[in-house]
Amino acid sequence: MTRWADLWKPQYKSSLLLTDDAREVFQVALRKLGYSGNTTDPKEIEAAYNELKKLMPNVAAFNSDNPANPYMEGEVNLGMVWNGSAYVARQAGTPLEVVWPEEGGIFWMDSLAIPSNSKNVEGALKLINFLLRPDVAKQVAETIGYPTPNLAARKLLKRKSQMTNHFIRMPTPSAKESGRTMWATRAAFTKSIIRS
């Protein structure tokens, strides 16, 4: 399993988990076809839709509420999962290997923000600053299993060889690069929503 296209193989009938998120699922098909995950081209979107119809016999479940559970229960053998959910499954003893597909991964990021109409900006800033402290960011990473972008916190974590089974690896440089243009598009979209 090295490419998104592998999910379409007939041997995976009724054994695949997809997140319950239309945008993410469409990105799988778009990436498989060599298109941008952010395309607005109706022909490319229709082609992705047709690819997804072909994938449906392999899908056992759509789950975004607790995507680790179907892996832990043995209901699915492969599919999409978030880093933190994979961490939960591994902590429960589920032998789960994470692969960054050659065509590139689908990247999300959890962020903290202060609403423009917040009544407690000072308190919000204190919370954000607390969570950004290297010792706290390290503890958060060790608790939830998501890799931290905080470079000072990373230095406090165990050596890479000791972390292999504890954390889900950061994406490879090529996988990160393939996700950069997607982030730029999403950032512009988010800014346009905030302004309106």
C-alpha positions in Angstrom: 0.0 0.0 0.0 1.9 3.1 -1.2 -0.6 5.0 -3.4 -4.2 6.2 -3.0 -5.0 4.0 -6.1 -4.3 0.9 -4.0 -7.6 1.5 -2.1 -9.4 0.6 -5.3 -7.9 -2.9 -5.5 -10.6 -5.7 -5.5 -9.0 -7.6 -2.7 -10.0 -4.8 -0.3 -13.7 -5.3 -0.8 -15.7 -4.3 2.3 -12.6 -3.6 4.3 -12.0 0.1 3.9 -12.7 3.0 6.3 -13.1 6.5 4.9 -13.6 9.6 7.0 -17.1 11.0 7.0 -16.0 14.2 5.3 -16.9 14.8 1.6 -14.0 17.2 1.1 -11.4 14.7 2.3 -12.9 11.8 0.5 -13.1 13.7 -2.8 -9.4 14.7 -2.3 -8.5 11.0 -2.2 -10.1 10.5 -5.7 -8.7 13.8 -7.0 -5.2 12.8 -5.8 -5.5 9.4 -7.4 -6.4 11.0 -10.7 -3.4 13.4 -10.4 -5.6 16.5 -9.8 -5.3 19.1 -7.1 -7.3 18.5 -4.0 -8.6 22.0 -4.4 -9.7 21.9 -8.0 -12.8 23.8 -9.0 -12.9 22.3 -12.5 -16.3 20.6 -12.9 -14.8 17.9 -15.2 -12.2 16.9 -12.7 -14.8 16.9 -9.9 -17.1 14.7 -12.0 -14.1 12.4 -12.7 -13.4 12.1 -9.0 -17.1 11.4 -8.3 -17.0 8.6 -10.8 -13.9 7.2 -9.2 -15.5 7.3 -5.8 -18.5 5.3 -7.2 -16.1 2.6 -8.2 -14.5 2.6 -4.7 -17.8 2.1 -2.9 -17.7 -1.8 -2.9 -14.5 -1.6 -0.9 -15.9 0.8 1.7 -17.0 -0.9 5.0 -17.7 2.3 6.9 -17.5 6.1 7.0 -16.4 7.3 10.4 -15.2 10.7 11.6 -16.5 10.5 15.2 -14.2 7.8 16.3 -12.2 6.6 13.3 -9.8 4.5 15.5 -12.6 2.2 16.7 -13.2 0.3 13.4 -9.5 -0.5 13.3 -9.4 -1.6 17.0 -12.5 -3.8 16.5 -11.1 -5.4 13.4 -14.0 -4.1 11.3 -11.7 -2.6 8.7 -8.2 -3.4 7.4 -7.1 -0.1 5.8 -8.3 3.4 5.0 -8.1 6.9 6.2 -7.4 7.9 9.8 -6.2 11.0 11.6 -2.8 10.9 13.3 -4.4 11.2 16.8 -6.9 8.4 16.0 -4.1 6.1 14.8 -2.2 6.9 18.0 -5.3 5.8 20.1 -5.5 2.6 18.1 -1.8 1.9 18.6 -2.0 2.6 22.3 -4.8 0.0 22.5 -2.4 -2.5 20.9 -3.8 -2.4 17.4 -1.0 -3.0 14.9 -1.6 0.0 12.7 1.0 1.3 10.1 0.6 4.8 8.7 1.5 5.4 5.1 1.9 8.7 3.4 0.7 8.0 -0.2 3.1 8.8 -3.0 0.7 11.3 -4.5 0.7 13.2 -1.2 -1.4 13.2 2.0 -4.4 15.2 3.0 -3.3 17.8 5.6 -5.4 19.4 8.3 -4.3 21.4 11.3 -5.9 22.1 14.6 -5.5 25.7 15.5 -6.4 28.1 18.3 -8.0 31.5 17.5 -9.5 34.3 19.4 -12.9 35.5 18.0 -13.0 39.1 17.1 -15.9 39.7 19.5 -14.3 37.8 22.4 -15.1 39.2 25.8 -11.9 37.7 27.3 -9.0 38.3 24.9 -6.5 38.5 27.8 -7.6 35.1 29.1 -7.5 33.6 25.6 -4.0 34.9 25.0 -2.9 33.4 28.3 -4.3 30.0 27.3 -2.6 30.1 23.9 0.7 31.2 25.4 0.4 28.4 28.0 -0.2 25.8 25.3 2.8 27.1 23.3 5.2 26.6 26.1 7.6 23.8 25.0 7.0 21.7 28.2 3.3 21.9 27.8 3.4 21.4 24.0 5.5 18.3 24.6 3.0 17.0 27.2 0.1 17.6 24.7 1.9 15.7 22.0 2.6 12.8 24.3 -1.0 12.7 25.5 -2.9 12.9 22.2 -0.3 11.5 19.7 -0.3 14.3 17.2 3.1 15.5 16.3 3.9 19.0 17.5 5.1 21.8 15.2 6.7 23.4 18.2 10.5 23.0 17.5 11.4 23.6 21.1 8.9 21.0 22.3 10.2 18.5 19.7 13.7 18.8 21.3 12.2 17.7 24.6 10.6 14.6 23.1 12.2 11.1 23.1 14.7 10.3 20.4 13.1 9.5 17.1 13.9 5.8 17.3 12.1 5.6 20.6 9.1 7.5 19.2 8.4 5.2 16.3 5.7 3.2 18.0 4.5 6.0 20.3 3.9 8.8 17.8 2.7 8.9 14.2 5.6 10.2 12.2 5.6 13.7 10.6 5.0 13.5 6.9 8.0 13.0 4.6 9.4 16.2 3.0 7.8 15.3 -0.3 4.5 14.6 1.3 4.7 17.9 3.1 5.5 19.8 -0.1 2.5 18.3 -1.9 0.3 19.6 0.9 1.6 23.2 0.8 -0.4 24.4 -2.1 -3.5 22.9 -0.5 -2.8 24.9 2.6 -2.4 28.1 0.7 -5.8 27.7 -0.9 -7.5 26.8 2.4 -5.9 29.7 4.1 -7.2 32.1 1.4 -10.7 30.5 1.7 -10.7 30.8 5.5 -9.7 34.5 5.3 -12.5 35.1 2.9 -15.1 33.5 5.3 -13.8 35.5 8.2 -14.1 38.8 6.4 -17.7 38.1 5.4 
